[in-house]
């Protein structure tokens, strides 16, 4: 009887290992099959071995179900163990959140014939480094060009990742985000106001980036890098002017 119990426990352990290491995007049917196999093993154990073993396995099974539903987090970088007070990337993230949000990267007057109802809001996540990324908000006409781009927020990736196993296998990176409401009381109103700002804008901002923005072979990261290169030059120039 003990041999059978050990064999079943070994099968159960193998199933758990396989379940935790199968490729991502495994569909719900696979998930159900594995649960069914584990359930059958539990029923068999109930009838052929001691109840204590059954209850122990049942407890492990319950814990596994909770992990599947809630997900579990694990470190994926040394950054996970660095206190935020000593983390230079986190300090830079805080500075960016305080100083950069709301700044306009690019804007141009809306062309003739464009209607407000034809304007749509989109945002993009653009990496600034390994652990910090920028959220670029934009307004464009449904089928045509961009008219307005601004810095909507930032994300700081903590070095932790999480896995969830319910419905599909998925891995997500844990992050801290600052993307505040700048104009509205909720996101629906916020997007409506930003579209109005873009629609009524009458000036050019960041015209030097226009060729890159409309070139499909150039990434958004290149545009943002050029924007920050210019900001750094302007900052240095202002610093020099203030210290003769």
C-alpha atoms as an extended CHARMM CRD file, in Angstrom:
* protein
*
       244  EXT
         1         1  UNK       CA              0.0000000000        0.0000000000        0.0000000000  PROA      1               0.0000000000
         2         2  UNK       CA              2.8110000000        2.4020000000        0.8210000000  PROA      2               0.0000000000
         3         3  UNK       CA              4.4170000000        1.7480000000       -2.5610000000  PROA      3               0.0000000000
         4         4  UNK       CA              1.1870000000        2.6400000000       -4.3200000000  PROA      4               0.0000000000
         5         5  UNK       CA              0.8900000000        5.7920000000       -2.2370000000  PROA      5               0.0000000000
         6         6  UNK       CA              4.4430000000        6.8350000000       -3.0840000000  PROA      6               0.0000000000
         7         7  UNK       CA              3.8430000000        6.1440000000       -6.7720000000  PROA      7               0.0000000000
         8         8  UNK       CA              0.6820000000        8.2530000000       -6.7550000000  PROA      8               0.0000000000
         9         9  UNK       CA              2.4410000000       11.0290000000       -4.8600000000  PROA      9               0.0000000000
        10        10  UNK       CA              5.2540000000       10.9410000000       -7.4210000000  PROA      10              0.0000000000
        11        11  UNK       CA              2.7400000000       11.2130000000      -10.2720000000  PROA      11              0.0000000000
        12        12  UNK       CA              1.0560000000       14.0770000000       -8.4630000000  PROA      12              0.0000000000
        13        13  UNK       CA              4.4220000000       15.8700000000       -8.0580000000  PROA      13              0.0000000000
        14        14  UNK       CA              5.2730000000       15.3530000000      -11.7260000000  PROA      14              0.0000000000
        15        15  UNK       CA              1.9220000000       16.7900000000      -12.7660000000  PROA      15              0.0000000000
        16        16  UNK       CA              2.5330000000       19.8740000000      -10.6200000000  PROA      16              0.0000000000
        17        17  UNK       CA              5.9760000000       20.3820000000      -12.1650000000  PROA      17              0.0000000000
        18        18  UNK       CA              4.5900000000       19.9930000000      -15.6770000000  PROA      18              0.0000000000
        19        19  UNK       CA              1.7130000000       22.2670000000      -14.8380000000  PROA      19              0.0000000000
        20        20  UNK       CA              4.0650000000       24.9990000000      -13.6280000000  PROA      20              0.0000000000
        21        21  UNK       CA              6.4500000000       24.7720000000      -16.5770000000  PROA      21              0.0000000000
        22        22  UNK       CA              4.2840000000       24.2640000000      -19.6510000000  PROA      22              0.0000000000
        23        23  UNK       CA              4.4810000000       27.0250000000      -22.2940000000  PROA      23              0.0000000000
        24        24  UNK       CA              2.3350000000       30.1010000000      -21.9150000000  PROA      24              0.0000000000
        25        25  UNK       CA             -1.0440000000       30.5160000000      -23.6160000000  PROA      25              0.0000000000
        26        26  UNK       CA             -2.2610000000       27.0080000000      -22.7960000000  PROA      26              0.0000000000
        27        27  UNK       CA             -6.0130000000       27.0270000000      -23.0480000000  PROA      27              0.0000000000
        28        28  UNK       CA             -8.6330000000       26.2870000000      -20.4100000000  PROA      28              0.0000000000
        29        29  UNK       CA             -9.3580000000       22.7440000000      -21.6300000000  PROA      29              0.0000000000
        30        30  UNK       CA             -5.7850000000       21.7090000000      -20.7420000000  PROA      30              0.0000000000
        31        31  UNK       CA             -6.2390000000       23.2610000000      -17.3150000000  PROA      31              0.0000000000
        32        32  UNK       CA             -9.4190000000       21.2350000000      -16.7470000000  PROA      32              0.0000000000
        33        33  UNK       CA             -7.7630000000       17.9930000000      -17.8260000000  PROA      33              0.0000000000
        34        34  UNK       CA             -4.9640000000       18.4190000000      -15.3090000000  PROA      34              0.0000000000
        35        35  UNK       CA             -7.4090000000       19.2140000000      -12.5080000000  PROA      35              0.0000000000
        36        36  UNK       CA             -9.4230000000       16.1370000000      -13.4070000000  PROA      36              0.0000000000
        37        37  UNK       CA             -6.3460000000       13.8990000000      -13.2260000000  PROA      37              0.0000000000
        38        38  UNK       CA             -5.3660000000       15.3340000000       -9.8440000000  PROA      38              0.0000000000
        39        39  UNK       CA             -8.9080000000       14.8720000000       -8.5730000000  PROA      39              0.0000000000
        40        40  UNK       CA             -8.9200000000       11.2040000000       -9.6400000000  PROA      40              0.0000000000
        41        41  UNK       CA             -5.6150000000       10.6490000000       -7.8110000000  PROA      41              0.0000000000
        42        42  UNK       CA             -7.1150000000       12.1670000000       -4.6680000000  PROA      42              0.0000000000
        43        43  UNK       CA            -10.1560000000        9.8820000000       -4.8420000000  PROA      43              0.0000000000
        44        44  UNK       CA             -7.9300000000        6.8240000000       -5.2860000000  PROA      44              0.0000000000
        45        45  UNK       CA             -5.7880000000        7.8620000000       -2.3260000000  PROA      45              0.0000000000
        46        46  UNK       CA             -8.8770000000        8.2450000000       -0.1980000000  PROA      46              0.0000000000
        47        47  UNK       CA             -9.8270000000        4.6110000000       -0.7060000000  PROA      47              0.0000000000
        48        48  UNK       CA             -6.4160000000        2.8930000000       -0.6310000000  PROA      48              0.0000000000
        49        49  UNK       CA             -4.3820000000        4.6750000000        1.9990000000  PROA      49              0.0000000000
        50        50  UNK       CA             -4.5730000000        6.5440000000        5.2930000000  PROA      50              0.0000000000
        51        51  UNK       CA             -6.9310000000        9.4780000000        5.6470000000  PROA      51              0.0000000000
        52        52  UNK       CA             -4.1150000000       11.6590000000        6.9980000000  PROA      52              0.0000000000
        53        53  UNK       CA             -2.2670000000       11.3630000000        3.7160000000  PROA      53              0.0000000000
        54        54  UNK       CA             -5.4440000000       12.1880000000        1.8440000000  PROA      54              0.0000000000
        55        55  UNK       CA             -6.0580000000       15.3100000000        3.8990000000  PROA      55              0.0000000000
        56        56  UNK       CA             -2.4310000000       16.3790000000        3.4770000000  PROA      56              0.0000000000
        57        57  UNK       CA             -2.6910000000       16.0270000000       -0.3050000000  PROA      57              0.0000000000
        58        58  UNK       CA             -6.0600000000       17.7710000000       -0.2600000000  PROA      58              0.0000000000
        59        59  UNK       CA             -4.4650000000       20.7000000000        1.5740000000  PROA      59              0.0000000000
        60        60  UNK       CA             -1.7090000000       20.9050000000       -1.0260000000  PROA      60              0.0000000000
        61        61  UNK       CA             -4.3440000000       20.7860000000       -3.7530000000  PROA      61              0.0000000000
        62        62  UNK       CA             -6.2740000000       23.6600000000       -2.1290000000  PROA      62              0.0000000000
        63        63  UNK       CA             -3.1190000000       25.7600000000       -1.9020000000  PROA      63              0.0000000000
        64        64  UNK       CA             -2.3860000000       25.0320000000       -5.5650000000  PROA      64              0.0000000000
        65        65  UNK       CA             -5.8900000000       26.1820000000       -6.5650000000  PROA      65              0.0000000000
        66        66  UNK       CA             -5.4210000000       29.4610000000       -4.6560000000  PROA      66              0.0000000000
        67        67  UNK       CA             -2.0940000000       30.0420000000       -6.3970000000  PROA      67              0.0000000000
        68        68  UNK       CA             -3.6900000000       29.3360000000       -9.7830000000  PROA      68              0.0000000000
        69        69  UNK       CA             -6.4400000000       31.8840000000       -9.1890000000  PROA      69              0.0000000000
        70        70  UNK       CA             -4.4730000000       34.5820000000       -7.4040000000  PROA      70              0.0000000000
        71        71  UNK       CA             -1.1600000000       34.0300000000       -9.1570000000  PROA      71              0.0000000000
        72        72  UNK       CA              2.2590000000       33.9810000000       -7.5760000000  PROA      72              0.0000000000
        73        73  UNK       CA              5.1170000000       36.4810000000       -7.7440000000  PROA      73              0.0000000000
        74        74  UNK       CA              8.7980000000       35.6990000000       -8.0040000000  PROA      74              0.0000000000
        75        75  UNK       CA             11.9430000000       37.8120000000       -8.5490000000  PROA      75              0.0000000000
        76        76  UNK       CA             13.2540000000       38.0670000000      -12.1050000000  PROA      76              0.0000000000
        77        77  UNK       CA             16.0020000000       40.6180000000      -11.5080000000  PROA      77              0.0000000000
        78        78  UNK       CA             18.4250000000       41.7500000000       -8.8190000000  PROA      78              0.0000000000
        79        79  UNK       CA             16.3210000000       44.9450000000       -8.7860000000  PROA      79              0.0000000000
        80        80  UNK       CA             13.6830000000       43.1020000000       -6.7450000000  PROA      80              0.0000000000
        81        81  UNK       CA             16.0290000000       43.0620000000       -3.7290000000  PROA      81              0.0000000000
        82        82  UNK       CA             17.2140000000       46.6950000000       -3.8610000000  PROA      82              0.0000000000
        83        83  UNK       CA             15.4200000000       49.0120000000       -1.3950000000  PROA      83              0.0000000000
        84        84  UNK       CA             13.6660000000       51.8190000000       -3.2530000000  PROA      84              0.0000000000
        85        85  UNK       CA             15.5650000000       54.3910000000       -1.1790000000  PROA      85              0.0000000000
        86        86  UNK       CA             18.7880000000       53.1130000000       -2.7900000000  PROA      86              0.0000000000
        87        87  UNK       CA             17.4020000000       52.4660000000       -6.2640000000  PROA      87              0.0000000000
        88        88  UNK       CA             18.5800000000       55.0950000000       -8.7660000000  PROA      88              0.0000000000
        89        89  UNK       CA             16.0060000000       53.9900000000      -11.3570000000  PROA      89              0.0000000000
        90        90  UNK       CA             13.1790000000       54.4120000000       -8.8660000000  PROA      90              0.0000000000
        91        91  UNK       CA             14.4490000000       57.8750000000       -7.9200000000  PROA      91              0.0000000000
        92        92  UNK       CA             14.5500000000       58.7790000000      -11.6200000000  PROA      92              0.0000000000
        93        93  UNK       CA             10.9990000000       57.4480000000      -11.9920000000  PROA      93              0.0000000000
        94        94  UNK       CA              9.8620000000       59.7070000000       -9.1440000000  PROA      94              0.0000000000
        95        95  UNK       CA             11.5960000000       62.7100000000      -10.7180000000  PROA      95              0.0000000000
        96        96  UNK       CA             10.0030000000       62.0510000000      -14.0920000000  PROA      96              0.0000000000
        97        97  UNK       CA              6.5580000000       61.7000000000      -12.5150000000  PROA      97              0.0000000000
        98        98  UNK       CA              7.0160000000       65.0180000000      -10.7370000000  PROA      98              0.0000000000
        99        99  UNK       CA              8.5550000000       67.0630000000      -13.5780000000  PROA      99              0.0000000000
       100       100  UNK       CA              7.5780000000       65.5840000000      -16.9550000000  PROA      100             0.0000000000
       101       101  UNK       CA              3.9220000000       64.5420000000      -16.9420000000  PROA      101             0.0000000000
       102       102  UNK       CA              1.7450000000       66.7540000000      -19.1150000000  PROA      102             0.0000000000
       103       103  UNK       CA              4.5380000000       68.0880000000      -21.3380000000  PROA      103             0.0000000000
       104       104  UNK       CA              3.6680000000       68.2450000000      -25.0340000000  PROA      104             0.0000000000
       105       105  UNK       CA              6.0570000000       66.3650000000      -27.3270000000  PROA      105             0.0000000000
       106       106  UNK       CA              4.3530000000       67.1700000000      -30.6150000000  PROA      106             0.0000000000
       107       107  UNK       CA              1.3380000000       69.1770000000      -31.7620000000  PROA      107             0.0000000000
       108       108  UNK       CA              0.0900000000       70.6810000000      -35.0050000000  PROA      108             0.0000000000
       109       109  UNK       CA             -3.1140000000       72.4000000000      -36.1510000000  PROA      109             0.0000000000
       110       110  UNK       CA             -5.9030000000       70.1230000000      -37.3000000000  PROA      110             0.0000000000
       111       111  UNK       CA             -6.4620000000       70.1740000000      -41.0630000000  PROA      111             0.0000000000
       112       112  UNK       CA             -9.5730000000       71.3690000000      -42.8320000000  PROA      112             0.0000000000
       113       113  UNK       CA            -12.4720000000       68.9620000000      -42.9320000000  PROA      113             0.0000000000
       114       114  UNK       CA            -11.4270000000       67.1020000000      -39.7880000000  PROA      114             0.0000000000
       115       115  UNK       CA            -14.2470000000       66.7430000000      -37.2660000000  PROA      115             0.0000000000
       116       116  UNK       CA            -13.9390000000       66.3870000000      -33.5120000000  PROA      116             0.0000000000
       117       117  UNK       CA            -15.8990000000       63.1300000000      -33.6040000000  PROA      117             0.0000000000
       118       118  UNK       CA            -13.2430000000       61.7200000000      -35.9430000000  PROA      118             0.0000000000
       119       119  UNK       CA            -10.5000000000       62.1900000000      -33.3300000000  PROA      119             0.0000000000
       120       120  UNK       CA             -9.3880000000       59.1830000000      -31.2620000000  PROA      120             0.0000000000
       121       121  UNK       CA             -7.1360000000       58.8670000000      -28.2130000000  PROA      121             0.0000000000
       122       122  UNK       CA             -4.3240000000       56.2930000000      -28.1500000000  PROA      122             0.0000000000
       123       123  UNK       CA             -1.4440000000       55.6660000000      -25.7860000000  PROA      123             0.0000000000
       124       124  UNK       CA              1.8210000000       53.7740000000      -26.1280000000  PROA      124             0.0000000000
       125       125  UNK       CA              4.3530000000       52.4280000000      -23.6550000000  PROA      125             0.0000000000
       126       126  UNK       CA              7.9200000000       53.3400000000      -24.6300000000  PROA      126             0.0000000000
       127       127  UNK       CA             10.9180000000       51.9820000000      -22.6870000000  PROA      127             0.0000000000
       128       128  UNK       CA             13.3790000000       54.5910000000      -21.4240000000  PROA      128             0.0000000000
       129       129  UNK       CA             15.6290000000       51.9210000000      -19.9170000000  PROA      129             0.0000000000
       130       130  UNK       CA             15.4440000000       48.4420000000      -18.4870000000  PROA      130             0.0000000000
       131       131  UNK       CA             13.1640000000       49.3570000000      -15.5830000000  PROA      131             0.0000000000
       132       132  UNK       CA             11.4590000000       52.6580000000      -16.4950000000  PROA      132             0.0000000000
       133       133  UNK       CA              9.0880000000       53.3260000000      -19.3760000000  PROA      133             0.0000000000
       134       134  UNK       CA              7.1000000000       56.3110000000      -20.6140000000  PROA      134             0.0000000000
       135       135  UNK       CA              3.4010000000       56.3630000000      -21.4630000000  PROA      135             0.0000000000
       136       136  UNK       CA              2.8680000000       58.5460000000      -24.5320000000  PROA      136             0.0000000000
       137       137  UNK       CA             -0.6730000000       59.8580000000      -24.9640000000  PROA      137             0.0000000000
       138       138  UNK       CA             -1.7270000000       60.8410000000      -28.4770000000  PROA      138             0.0000000000
       139       139  UNK       CA             -4.6720000000       62.1120000000      -30.4970000000  PROA      139             0.0000000000
       140       140  UNK       CA             -5.1320000000       61.2950000000      -34.1620000000  PROA      140             0.0000000000
       141       141  UNK       CA             -7.8130000000       61.1940000000      -36.8060000000  PROA      141             0.0000000000
       142       142  UNK       CA             -9.2900000000       57.7110000000      -37.1680000000  PROA      142             0.0000000000
       143       143  UNK       CA             -7.7690000000       56.9380000000      -40.5620000000  PROA      143             0.0000000000
       144       144  UNK       CA             -5.0410000000       59.5440000000      -40.8070000000  PROA      144             0.0000000000
       145       145  UNK       CA             -2.2880000000       61.4190000000      -39.0150000000  PROA      145             0.0000000000
       146       146  UNK       CA             -1.3400000000       62.2870000000      -35.4450000000  PROA      146             0.0000000000
       147       147  UNK       CA             -2.0910000000       65.8160000000      -34.2770000000  PROA      147             0.0000000000
       148       148  UNK       CA             -1.1110000000       65.8280000000      -30.6150000000  PROA      148             0.0000000000
       149       149  UNK       CA              1.3130000000       63.8880000000      -28.3950000000  PROA      149             0.0000000000
       150       150  UNK       CA              2.0880000000       64.4250000000      -24.7370000000  PROA      150             0.0000000000
       151       151  UNK       CA              3.6790000000       62.6300000000      -21.7820000000  PROA      151             0.0000000000
       152       152  UNK       CA              0.7940000000       60.9150000000      -19.9710000000  PROA      152             0.0000000000
       153       153  UNK       CA              2.7350000000       58.9620000000      -17.3510000000  PROA      153             0.0000000000
       154       154  UNK       CA              5.5530000000       56.5990000000      -16.4200000000  PROA      154             0.0000000000
       155       155  UNK       CA              6.0150000000       53.0350000000      -15.2030000000  PROA      155             0.0000000000
       156       156  UNK       CA              8.6880000000       51.5800000000      -12.9540000000  PROA      156             0.0000000000
       157       157  UNK       CA              9.2030000000       47.8160000000      -13.1910000000  PROA      157             0.0000000000
       158       158  UNK       CA             10.0310000000       46.3410000000       -9.7960000000  PROA      158             0.0000000000
       159       159  UNK       CA             11.9670000000       43.2500000000      -10.8790000000  PROA      159             0.0000000000
       160       160  UNK       CA              9.1190000000       40.9300000000       -9.8450000000  PROA      160             0.0000000000
       161       161  UNK       CA              6.9330000000       38.9090000000      -12.1950000000  PROA      161             0.0000000000
       162       162  UNK       CA              3.6770000000       37.0900000000      -11.5910000000  PROA      162             0.0000000000
       163       163  UNK       CA              2.0540000000       34.0130000000      -13.0780000000  PROA      163             0.0000000000
       164       164  UNK       CA             -1.6650000000       33.2750000000      -13.2460000000  PROA      164             0.0000000000
       165       165  UNK       CA             -2.9990000000       29.8900000000      -14.3340000000  PROA      165             0.0000000000
       166       166  UNK       CA             -6.7430000000       30.3220000000      -14.5850000000  PROA      166             0.0000000000
       167       167  UNK       CA             -8.2160000000       30.2090000000      -18.1280000000  PROA      167             0.0000000000
       168       168  UNK       CA             -4.7780000000       30.7510000000      -19.7590000000  PROA      168             0.0000000000
       169       169  UNK       CA             -1.2080000000       30.6630000000      -18.5760000000  PROA      169             0.0000000000
       170       170  UNK       CA              0.0610000000       34.2210000000      -18.4210000000  PROA      170             0.0000000000
       171       171  UNK       CA              3.1140000000       36.0220000000      -17.0970000000  PROA      171             0.0000000000
       172       172  UNK       CA              3.0180000000       39.6830000000      -16.1320000000  PROA      172             0.0000000000
       173       173  UNK       CA              5.7160000000       42.0070000000      -14.8860000000  PROA      173             0.0000000000
       174       174  UNK       CA              4.8770000000       43.8970000000      -11.7210000000  PROA      174             0.0000000000
       175       175  UNK       CA              5.1840000000       47.6800000000      -12.0000000000  PROA      175             0.0000000000
       176       176  UNK       CA              4.3980000000       50.9440000000      -10.2250000000  PROA      176             0.0000000000
       177       177  UNK       CA              2.6170000000       53.4890000000      -12.3900000000  PROA      177             0.0000000000
       178       178  UNK       CA              2.0170000000       57.2220000000      -12.2520000000  PROA      178             0.0000000000
       179       179  UNK       CA             -0.5660000000       58.3130000000      -14.8230000000  PROA      179             0.0000000000
       180       180  UNK       CA             -2.6850000000       60.9780000000      -13.1410000000  PROA      180             0.0000000000
       181       181  UNK       CA             -5.8300000000       62.6820000000      -14.4030000000  PROA      181             0.0000000000
       182       182  UNK       CA             -4.6940000000       66.0880000000      -15.6750000000  PROA      182             0.0000000000
       183       183  UNK       CA             -8.0180000000       67.6680000000      -16.6570000000  PROA      183             0.0000000000
       184       184  UNK       CA            -11.0480000000       65.4830000000      -15.9450000000  PROA      184             0.0000000000
       185       185  UNK       CA            -12.6850000000       63.8370000000      -12.9460000000  PROA      185             0.0000000000
       186       186  UNK       CA            -12.5810000000       60.4200000000      -14.6660000000  PROA      186             0.0000000000
       187       187  UNK       CA            -10.8500000000       58.8780000000      -17.6880000000  PROA      187             0.0000000000
       188       188  UNK       CA            -13.7930000000       59.3370000000      -20.0310000000  PROA      188             0.0000000000
       189       189  UNK       CA            -13.8330000000       63.0760000000      -19.3400000000  PROA      189             0.0000000000
       190       190  UNK       CA            -10.0240000000       63.2020000000      -19.4280000000  PROA      190             0.0000000000
       191       191  UNK       CA             -9.8490000000       61.7390000000      -22.9450000000  PROA      191             0.0000000000
       192       192  UNK       CA            -12.6570000000       64.0180000000      -24.1670000000  PROA      192             0.0000000000
       193       193  UNK       CA            -10.8540000000       67.1370000000      -22.8820000000  PROA      193             0.0000000000
       194       194  UNK       CA             -7.5180000000       66.0730000000      -24.3980000000  PROA      194             0.0000000000
       195       195  UNK       CA             -9.2010000000       65.4840000000      -27.7660000000  PROA      195             0.0000000000
       196       196  UNK       CA            -10.7140000000       68.9690000000      -27.5230000000  PROA      196             0.0000000000
       197       197  UNK       CA             -7.2940000000       70.4450000000      -26.7500000000  PROA      197             0.0000000000
       198       198  UNK       CA             -5.8220000000       68.7170000000      -29.7860000000  PROA      198             0.0000000000
       199       199  UNK       CA             -8.7310000000       69.7320000000      -32.0220000000  PROA      199             0.0000000000
       200       200  UNK       CA             -8.5380000000       73.4180000000      -31.0380000000  PROA      200             0.0000000000
       201       201  UNK       CA             -4.7400000000       73.6660000000      -31.0600000000  PROA      201             0.0000000000
       202       202  UNK       CA             -3.4280000000       76.3620000000      -33.4340000000  PROA      202             0.0000000000
       203       203  UNK       CA              0.3430000000       76.0940000000      -32.9680000000  PROA      203             0.0000000000
       204       204  UNK       CA              3.1830000000       73.8230000000      -33.9780000000  PROA      204             0.0000000000
       205       205  UNK       CA              5.2140000000       72.1270000000      -31.2490000000  PROA      205             0.0000000000
       206       206  UNK       CA              8.0680000000       69.7300000000      -31.9370000000  PROA      206             0.0000000000
       207       207  UNK       CA              7.9160000000       70.1570000000      -35.7040000000  PROA      207             0.0000000000
       208       208  UNK       CA             11.4510000000       68.7140000000      -35.9510000000  PROA      208             0.0000000000
       209       209  UNK       CA             10.0300000000       65.3140000000      -34.9510000000  PROA      209             0.0000000000
       210       210  UNK       CA              7.3170000000       65.3190000000      -37.6140000000  PROA      210             0.0000000000
       211       211  UNK       CA              9.2560000000       63.4010000000      -40.2540000000  PROA      211             0.0000000000
       212       212  UNK       CA             10.1040000000       60.6700000000      -37.7330000000  PROA      212             0.0000000000
       213       213  UNK       CA              6.5310000000       60.4620000000      -36.4120000000  PROA      213             0.0000000000
       214       214  UNK       CA              5.0940000000       59.8550000000      -39.8640000000  PROA      214             0.0000000000
       215       215  UNK       CA              7.8170000000       57.4430000000      -40.9260000000  PROA      215             0.0000000000
       216       216  UNK       CA              6.5780000000       53.8720000000      -40.2360000000  PROA      216             0.0000000000
       217       217  UNK       CA             10.1630000000       52.5960000000      -40.1900000000  PROA      217             0.0000000000
       218       218  UNK       CA             11.1150000000       54.7590000000      -37.1940000000  PROA      218             0.0000000000
       219       219  UNK       CA             10.0680000000       53.6420000000      -33.7130000000  PROA      219             0.0000000000
       220       220  UNK       CA              8.3660000000       55.7630000000      -31.0600000000  PROA      220             0.0000000000
       221       221  UNK       CA             11.4160000000       55.2180000000      -28.8710000000  PROA      221             0.0000000000
       222       222  UNK       CA             13.5760000000       57.0540000000      -31.4250000000  PROA      222             0.0000000000
       223       223  UNK       CA             11.1860000000       60.0170000000      -31.3140000000  PROA      223             0.0000000000
       224       224  UNK       CA             11.2410000000       60.1190000000      -27.4980000000  PROA      224             0.0000000000
       225       225  UNK       CA             15.0330000000       59.7590000000      -27.4180000000  PROA      225             0.0000000000
       226       226  UNK       CA             15.3370000000       62.7570000000      -29.7550000000  PROA      226             0.0000000000
       227       227  UNK       CA             12.8770000000       64.7030000000      -27.6100000000  PROA      227             0.0000000000
       228       228  UNK       CA             14.9260000000       64.1060000000      -24.4570000000  PROA      228             0.0000000000
       229       229  UNK       CA             18.1740000000       64.8860000000      -26.2660000000  PROA      229             0.0000000000
       230       230  UNK       CA             16.7010000000       68.2840000000      -27.1260000000  PROA      230             0.0000000000
       231       231  UNK       CA             15.4320000000       68.7920000000      -23.5620000000  PROA      231             0.0000000000
       232       232  UNK       CA             18.8960000000       68.0040000000      -22.2070000000  PROA      232             0.0000000000
       233       233  UNK       CA             20.4800000000       70.5180000000      -24.5860000000  PROA      233             0.0000000000
       234       234  UNK       CA             17.9660000000       73.1970000000      -23.5800000000  PROA      234             0.0000000000
       235       235  UNK       CA             18.5000000000       72.4400000000      -19.9110000000  PROA      235             0.0000000000
       236       236  UNK       CA             22.2690000000       72.7230000000      -20.3050000000  PROA      236             0.0000000000
       237       237  UNK       CA             21.9140000000       75.9640000000      -22.2540000000  PROA      237             0.0000000000
       238       238  UNK       CA             19.6550000000       77.4970000000      -19.6000000000  PROA      238             0.0000000000
       239       239  UNK       CA             22.1100000000       76.3940000000      -16.9210000000  PROA      239             0.0000000000
       240       240  UNK       CA             24.9690000000       78.0970000000      -18.7700000000  PROA      240             0.0000000000
       241       241  UNK       CA             22.9470000000       81.2820000000      -19.2380000000  PROA      241             0.0000000000
       242       242  UNK       CA             22.1740000000       81.4720000000      -15.5280000000  PROA      242             0.0000000000
       243       243  UNK       CA             25.8640000000       81.0800000000      -14.5750000000  PROA      243             0.0000000000
       244       244  UNK       CA             27.9360000000       83.6020000000      -16.5720000000  PROA      244             0.0000000000
